[in-house]
Amino acid sequence: MSDADSGPVLYAEPGSTWWPVLWGPGFALTGLVVELLTPGGVNLPVWILLAGALAVATVLWVYARRRALAVRLTPEVLTVGREDLPVQRIAAITDVGAPLGTRVLGGGFTPPKGTGEIPLRLSDDAVVLAWAKDPATLLDELRPLLPAS
C-alpha cells in the first residue's frame, strides 16, 4: 500500500491475521510434550529449532498474504492487493458488466478464492474487477464517494 492513501479508512480487509504464526511453535510444543511423556531421551534443541523454523516460514507466508490479499478504501484510494486505484477514476459501480477477460485488480487471472467480484467502470470506459470478502459492504462504502449518475 502506498503512502498516497491518506485519510480515514472506510473499509479494510487485512488479507490475513498474525495468529497462524503460533501454529509452528504449538506443533513443536505438542511434539515436545509427547516426547516428555514417552520413554527415551528428549531432544529439546531440535524442538526449539523446529518451532523457530516453522514460525519464520509462517511469518513469511502471513506477510505475503497481508500484502497480496489486503483490501483498503479511503476517500482517495481503493487498494486491492498490491494495486492502488484512485477513487476519482471510478465512473460507475452499478449496472457494470464484466466481459470475459476483464483485468483483475491486484494481479492474478481471477479474484482470490473466497472473495466476491466487483466490476468497476473507470473514467476511460475500461472495466476492471475489484474483489473483497464482503463486496456488499465495500460497495456501500464506495457508493457515496462517486459522483451521482
Secondary structure, 3 states (H helix, E strand, C coil): CCCCCCCCCCEEECCCCCHHHHHHHHHHHHHHHHHHHCCCCCCHHHHHHHHHHHHHHHHHHHHHHHHHCCEEECCCEEEECCEEEEHHHEEECCCCCCCCCCEECCCCCCCCCCCEEEEEEECCCCEEEEEECCHHHHHHHHHHHCCCC
